[in-house]
């Protein structure tokens, strides 16, 4: 069916523009932008001045299949994504068992296609069992559809194993995602070193642990020439090393979680475990430095790093509680805090949420251009609401934004021109 979306504020992250106009969707693609009238027989949708942007490509989502379906299934993750304006999920391989063989990858790919209303692509493990001892069959996994390779939050401590994996990945053109962290320093840590962690008696890690891990990874990238993406840069100390690597021509990009852009270490308060994340929340100075890095383009990608955890694993003493927070449905309204604060424009936001992750992963999504896939989100950035975590579509409800006042309501989500979500009027 041909759709005619009229009276929309069209956000173009490539052109860095926001314009008012109409969009024609046909055969799953954006057929025209700025058309004066609807084609004959088209379904007309009045956007009422709401914002129309490329659908979010959320890079680094944990889904509980296989092994932890009680925390999140492909169906529940897909519904949460659609309600949050996420049209493509890039799923992590830290499942049980890990996605480290073509057979497991083919299974989850099939399950995702059957159950989810949005697109789901999978990263595969870089080493077998994510144990850091032996690299996976990268070539076979690429053939089976792996979009990138990572051991998620497990850091490969053996530099020789990692260098071999990077060399092999380079020969195949595969993208490797690292988790910059020095595992010895960060082991057992639940907070960032400083007065707050000391007063609360929480085991903490110095921000330099991230910088040390990043320096090690960048040295190996310089040695091997591999394509590399740092999943989460969260401290100001890491930014000069990242800037030097890019200036020296290394094929390097970096991401940051929305929680590290909108929250800081003091939000933990009286041991609130929904604020326990990996890496831990940082200082306010670090948070502001990350926002500036996104604005300048030094940090390329914003993601939710959606990590579902059940009530039993969060209702524990802070040190023992599981790390992570769900974010598929809160990523957009949380990101809009930065827009409303005047820190990022809407095109800058969607450059990091949609355009850059799609480009880095070689996907055609993330663009507001004729001929691009019609994966779009229609939203009102100014609609206020108070978040109730029990209204989230995710099976797990561990969000740090429970009870928070937020702005930004998704009105419709389209995948390949089909509406997969429509807000209740």
C-alpha positions as CSV (number, residue, x, y, z in Angstrom):
1,X,0.0,0.0,0.0
2,X,1.1,3.5,-0.8
3,X,1.2,5.9,2.2
4,X,1.1,9.7,2.1
5,X,2.4,11.2,5.3
6,X,1.4,14.9,5.3
7,X,2.3,17.9,7.5
8,X,5.3,16.3,9.1
9,X,8.5,17.9,10.6
10,X,11.0,15.9,8.6
11,X,14.3,15.2,10.4
12,X,17.2,14.5,8.1
13,X,20.3,13.6,10.0
14,X,22.4,13.4,6.8
15,X,21.4,16.9,5.6
16,X,21.3,18.2,9.2
17,X,17.9,19.8,8.6
18,X,14.4,19.9,10.0
19,X,11.8,20.8,7.4
20,X,8.0,20.7,7.2
21,X,6.6,18.7,4.3
22,X,5.1,15.4,3.0
23,X,6.5,12.0,2.5
24,X,5.3,9.2,0.1
25,X,6.0,5.6,1.1
26,X,5.7,2.9,-1.6
27,X,6.9,-0.7,-1.9
28,X,8.6,-0.5,1.5
29,X,10.7,2.5,0.5
30,X,10.7,6.3,0.8
31,X,9.4,7.1,-2.7
32,X,9.4,10.9,-2.4
33,X,10.0,13.7,0.1
34,X,8.3,17.1,-0.3
35,X,5.6,15.9,-2.7
36,X,2.8,18.5,-3.0
37,X,-0.1,16.0,-3.2
38,X,-1.0,12.4,-2.5
39,X,-0.8,9.9,-5.3
40,X,-4.1,8.4,-6.5
41,X,-5.2,5.6,-4.2
42,X,-2.7,6.4,-1.4
43,X,-3.7,6.2,2.3
44,X,-3.3,9.7,3.7
45,X,-2.0,10.1,7.3
46,X,-2.0,13.5,8.8
47,X,1.0,13.9,11.0
48,X,-0.3,17.1,12.6
49,X,3.1,18.7,12.7
50,X,4.7,15.8,14.6
51,X,8.3,14.8,13.9
52,X,9.1,12.2,11.3
53,X,12.6,10.6,11.6
54,X,14.5,7.6,10.5
55,X,13.8,4.6,12.7
56,X,16.3,4.1,15.5
57,X,19.0,1.4,15.0
58,X,19.7,0.3,18.6
59,X,23.1,-1.3,18.8
60,X,23.9,-3.6,21.8
61,X,20.5,-5.0,22.9
62,X,20.4,-8.1,25.2
63,X,17.6,-10.5,24.4
64,X,17.0,-13.6,26.6
65,X,16.7,-16.1,23.8
66,X,18.2,-18.7,24.1
67,X,18.5,-19.4,27.8
68,X,16.7,-16.5,29.6
69,X,13.4,-16.2,27.9
70,X,11.7,-15.3,31.2
71,X,13.7,-12.0,31.1
72,X,13.1,-11.1,27.5
73,X,11.8,-12.9,24.4
74,X,12.1,-11.8,20.8
75,X,8.4,-11.0,20.8
76,X,8.5,-8.8,23.9
77,X,11.7,-7.1,22.8
78,X,10.2,-6.4,19.4
79,X,7.0,-5.0,20.9
80,X,9.1,-2.7,23.2
81,X,11.2,-1.6,20.3
82,X,8.2,-0.8,18.1
83,X,6.7,1.2,21.0
84,X,10.0,3.1,21.4
85,X,10.6,4.0,17.7
86,X,13.3,1.4,17.3
87,X,13.0,-0.3,13.9
88,X,16.3,-2.3,14.0
89,X,17.7,-4.1,17.0
90,X,21.3,-5.1,16.9
91,X,21.4,-8.0,19.4
92,X,24.3,-9.0,21.6
93,X,25.6,-12.6,21.7
94,X,25.8,-12.9,25.5
95,X,23.0,-15.5,25.7
96,X,23.0,-19.0,27.2
97,X,24.6,-20.6,25.3
98,X,26.5,-17.8,23.6
99,X,25.9,-17.1,19.9
100,X,29.3,-18.6,18.9
101,X,28.4,-21.1,16.1
102,X,26.5,-20.9,12.8
103,X,23.9,-23.3,14.2
104,X,23.0,-21.1,17.2
105,X,23.1,-18.0,15.0
106,X,20.7,-19.6,12.4
107,X,18.3,-20.6,15.2
108,X,18.1,-17.1,16.8
109,X,17.8,-15.5,13.3
110,X,14.8,-17.7,12.5
111,X,13.2,-17.2,15.9
112,X,13.6,-13.4,15.6
113,X,12.1,-13.3,12.1
114,X,9.1,-15.3,13.3
115,X,8.4,-13.4,16.5
116,X,9.5,-9.7,16.2
117,X,7.6,-6.9,14.5
118,X,10.9,-5.0,14.0
119,X,14.1,-6.0,12.3
120,X,16.6,-7.9,14.4
121,X,20.3,-8.5,13.4
122,X,22.7,-10.5,15.5
123,X,26.3,-10.0,16.5
124,X,28.2,-13.2,17.1
125,X,30.8,-14.0,19.8
126,X,34.4,-13.2,19.0
127,X,35.8,-16.1,21.1
128,X,34.2,-19.5,21.8
129,X,31.9,-19.3,24.8
130,X,33.0,-15.7,25.1
131,X,35.8,-17.2,27.2
132,X,38.7,-15.3,25.5
133,X,40.7,-18.4,24.8
134,X,39.9,-19.5,21.2
135,X,38.4,-17.4,18.4
136,X,35.1,-18.4,16.8
137,X,34.7,-19.5,13.1
138,X,34.4,-15.9,12.0
139,X,34.1,-16.7,8.3
140,X,31.3,-19.2,8.8
141,X,29.4,-16.9,11.1
142,X,29.7,-14.1,8.6
143,X,28.2,-16.4,6.0
144,X,25.3,-17.2,8.4
145,X,24.5,-13.6,8.8
146,X,26.6,-12.2,11.7
147,X,26.7,-8.4,11.5
148,X,29.7,-8.0,13.8
149,X,31.7,-9.8,16.5
150,X,32.0,-9.1,20.2
151,X,32.3,-10.9,23.6
152,X,30.1,-8.1,25.0
153,X,31.2,-7.1,28.6
154,X,33.8,-9.9,28.8
155,X,37.2,-8.5,28.0
156,X,39.7,-10.9,26.3
157,X,42.7,-10.6,28.6
158,X,45.1,-12.6,26.4
159,X,46.4,-10.0,23.9
160,X,47.8,-12.7,21.6
161,X,44.3,-14.4,21.2
162,X,42.8,-11.0,20.6
163,X,45.4,-9.9,18.0
164,X,44.9,-13.2,16.1
165,X,41.1,-12.7,16.1
166,X,41.6,-9.1,14.9
167,X,44.0,-10.1,12.2
168,X,41.5,-12.8,10.9
169,X,38.6,-10.4,11.2
170,X,40.5,-7.8,9.1
171,X,41.2,-10.4,6.4
172,X,37.4,-10.9,6.1
173,X,36.4,-7.3,6.6
174,X,34.5,-8.1,9.8
175,X,33.8,-5.4,12.4
176,X,34.9,-6.1,16.0
177,X,33.3,-4.5,19.0
178,X,35.3,-4.1,22.1
179,X,34.4,-3.2,25.7
180,X,37.1,-0.8,26.9
181,X,37.9,-1.8,30.4
182,X,40.9,-3.1,32.4
183,X,39.3,-6.3,33.9
184,X,41.6,-6.6,36.8
185,X,40.9,-3.1,38.0
186,X,37.2,-3.3,37.4
187,X,36.5,-6.7,38.8
188,X,33.8,-6.6,41.5
189,X,33.3,-2.9,41.1
190,X,29.7,-1.4,41.3
191,X,30.4,2.3,41.2
192,X,33.0,4.9,40.0
193,X,35.8,5.8,42.5
194,X,35.2,9.0,44.4
195,X,33.7,10.6,47.5
196,X,30.2,9.3,46.8
197,X,31.3,5.6,46.4
198,X,33.5,5.9,49.5
199,X,30.7,7.4,51.7
200,X,28.3,4.7,50.5
201,X,30.9,1.9,51.0
202,X,30.4,0.6,47.4
203,X,33.2,-1.2,45.7
204,X,34.5,1.1,43.0
205,X,36.7,1.4,39.9
206,X,38.8,4.3,38.8
207,X,37.8,5.9,35.5
208,X,41.3,5.2,34.2
209,X,40.4,1.5,33.9
210,X,38.4,2.4,30.8
211,X,41.2,4.5,29.4
212,X,43.7,1.6,30.0
213,X,41.5,-0.9,28.2
214,X,40.9,1.5,25.3
215,X,44.6,2.2,24.9
216,X,45.3,-1.6,24.8
217,X,42.6,-2.1,22.2
218,X,43.7,0.8,20.0
219,X,47.3,-0.4,20.1
220,X,46.1,-3.8,18.7
221,X,44.0,-2.1,16.1
222,X,47.0,-0.1,15.0
223,X,49.0,-3.3,14.8
224,X,46.4,-5.4,12.9
225,X,44.4,-2.7,10.9
226,X,41.1,-4.2,11.9
227,X,37.8,-2.4,11.9
228,X,36.9,-1.6,15.5
229,X,34.0,-0.1,17.5
230,X,34.2,0.7,21.2
231,X,30.8,-0.2,22.6
232,X,30.7,2.3,25.5
233,X,33.0,5.3,26.1
234,X,31.9,6.9,29.4
235,X,34.8,8.9,30.8
236,X,36.4,12.2,29.7
237,X,39.9,10.5,30.1
238,X,39.2,8.2,27.2
239,X,38.3,10.9,24.7
240,X,41.9,12.1,23.8
241,X,42.9,8.6,22.9
242,X,39.8,8.1,20.8
243,X,40.5,11.5,19.0
244,X,44.1,10.6,18.3
245,X,43.1,7.2,16.9
246,X,40.6,8.8,14.5
247,X,43.1,11.5,13.5
248,X,45.7,8.9,12.8
249,X,43.4,7.2,10.3
250,X,42.5,4.1,12.3
251,X,39.1,2.5,11.3
252,X,37.6,3.3,14.8
253,X,34.2,4.4,16.0
254,X,32.7,4.6,19.5
255,X,29.3,4.5,21.2
256,X,27.8,5.6,24.5
257,X,24.7,4.5,26.4
258,X,21.8,6.9,26.9
259,X,22.1,6.3,30.7
260,X,25.6,7.7,30.7
261,X,24.3,10.8,28.8
262,X,21.4,11.5,31.1
263,X,22.3,10.2,34.6
264,X,25.3,10.5,36.9
265,X,26.8,8.7,39.9
266,X,24.6,10.6,42.4
267,X,21.5,9.1,40.9
268,X,22.3,5.8,42.7
269,X,21.2,7.6,45.9
270,X,20.4,5.2,48.7
271,X,21.6,2.0,46.8
272,X,19.0,2.1,44.1
273,X,19.9,-1.1,42.1
274,X,18.0,0.0,39.0
275,X,20.9,2.5,38.6
276,X,23.6,-0.2,38.7
277,X,25.0,-0.4,35.2
278,X,28.1,-1.7,33.4
279,X,30.2,0.5,33.2
280,X,29.0,2.2,36.4
281,X,27.5,5.7,36.2
282,X,30.1,8.4,36.1
283,X,30.6,12.0,37.4
284,X,28.6,14.9,36.1
285,X,31.8,16.3,34.4
286,X,32.1,13.0,32.5
287,X,28.4,13.1,31.6
288,X,28.8,16.6,30.1
289,X,32.0,15.6,28.3
290,X,30.1,12.6,26.6
291,X,27.4,15.0,25.4
292,X,30.0,17.3,23.9
293,X,31.6,14.3,22.2
294,X,28.3,13.2,20.7
295,X,27.7,16.8,19.5
296,X,31.1,17.1,17.9
297,X,30.9,13.6,16.3
298,X,33.8,12.2,18.3
299,X,31.4,9.6,19.7
300,X,29.4,8.2,16.9
301,X,26.5,6.2,18.3
302,X,24.0,6.4,21.2
303,X,22.4,3.1,22.3
304,X,20.1,1.9,25.0
305,X,22.3,-1.1,25.9
306,X,19.0,-2.8,26.9
307,X,19.8,-5.4,29.5
308,X,16.8,-7.1,31.1
309,X,17.0,-8.3,34.6
310,X,14.2,-9.9,36.7
311,X,13.0,-8.6,40.0
312,X,14.9,-11.3,42.0
313,X,18.3,-10.3,40.6
314,X,17.7,-6.6,41.3
315,X,16.1,-6.8,44.7
316,X,19.5,-7.5,46.4
317,X,22.2,-5.5,48.2
318,X,23.7,-3.1,45.7
319,X,27.0,-5.0,45.4
320,X,25.2,-8.3,44.7
321,X,22.5,-7.1,42.4
322,X,22.6,-7.7,38.6
323,X,23.9,-4.8,36.4
324,X,22.0,-3.3,33.6
325,X,18.7,-1.6,32.7
326,X,16.0,-2.0,30.0
327,X,16.0,0.8,27.5
328,X,14.3,0.0,24.2
329,X,11.2,1.9,25.1
330,X,12.9,4.7,27.0
331,X,15.7,5.4,24.6
332,X,13.9,8.1,22.6
333,X,12.3,10.1,25.4
334,X,15.5,9.9,27.4
335,X,17.5,11.2,24.4
336,X,15.0,14.0,24.0
337,X,16.1,15.3,27.4
338,X,19.3,16.4,25.6
339,X,17.2,18.2,22.9
340,X,15.0,20.0,25.4
341,X,18.1,21.0,27.4
342,X,19.6,22.6,24.2
343,X,22.6,20.3,24.2
344,X,21.8,18.4,20.9
345,X,19.6,19.2,17.9
346,X,17.2,16.6,16.6
347,X,19.4,15.9,13.5
348,X,22.4,15.4,15.8
349,X,20.4,13.0,17.9
350,X,19.2,10.9,15.0
351,X,22.7,11.0,13.5
352,X,23.8,9.1,16.6
353,X,20.6,7.0,17.0
354,X,20.0,6.0,13.4
355,X,22.3,7.2,10.7
356,X,25.7,6.4,12.2
357,X,25.0,2.9,13.5
358,X,23.4,1.9,10.2
359,X,26.3,3.2,8.3
360,X,28.9,1.5,10.5
361,X,27.1,-1.8,10.2
362,X,26.6,-1.5,6.5
363,X,22.8,-1.3,6.7
364,X,20.6,0.7,4.3
365,X,18.5,2.0,7.2
366,X,18.9,5.2,9.2
367,X,18.4,7.7,6.3
368,X,15.6,10.1,5.4
369,X,16.2,10.0,1.6
370,X,14.4,8.8,-1.5
371,X,15.0,5.2,-2.1
372,X,15.9,4.4,1.5
373,X,13.9,1.7,3.4
374,X,10.7,3.2,4.9
375,X,11.7,2.4,8.5
376,X,10.4,5.5,10.3
377,X,9.3,6.9,13.6
378,X,6.6,9.5,14.0
379,X,6.7,11.2,17.4
380,X,5.8,14.4,19.3
381,X,8.9,15.6,21.2
382,X,6.9,17.8,23.5
383,X,4.3,15.4,25.0
384,X,4.9,15.1,28.7
385,X,4.4,11.9,30.7
386,X,5.4,10.2,33.9
387,X,7.0,6.8,33.3
388,X,5.4,3.8,35.0
389,X,7.7,0.9,34.5
390,X,4.8,-1.6,34.6
391,X,3.5,-0.1,31.3
392,X,6.7,-1.1,29.5
393,X,6.3,-3.9,26.9
394,X,9.5,-5.6,28.0
395,X,9.1,-8.7,30.2
396,X,11.7,-7.1,32.7
397,X,10.9,-3.8,34.2
398,X,14.3,-2.7,35.5
399,X,14.4,0.9,34.3
400,X,16.1,3.8,36.2
401,X,13.5,6.1,34.8
402,X,10.6,4.7,36.8
403,X,8.5,7.6,38.1
404,X,10.6,10.1,36.1
405,X,9.0,13.0,34.3
406,X,9.8,12.7,30.6
407,X,8.9,14.3,27.3
408,X,8.4,12.6,23.9
409,X,5.7,10.3,22.8
410,X,6.0,7.8,19.9
411,X,2.9,8.1,17.7
412,X,3.7,5.5,15.0
413,X,6.5,3.2,14.0
414,X,6.9,1.9,10.4
415,X,9.1,-1.0,9.3
416,X,9.4,-1.4,5.5
417,X,6.3,0.9,5.1
418,X,4.1,-1.2,7.4
419,X,2.9,0.3,10.6
420,X,4.1,-1.9,13.5
421,X,3.0,0.4,16.3
422,X,0.4,3.1,16.7
423,X,-0.2,4.9,20.0
424,X,-3.6,4.8,21.5
425,X,-5.4,8.1,21.0
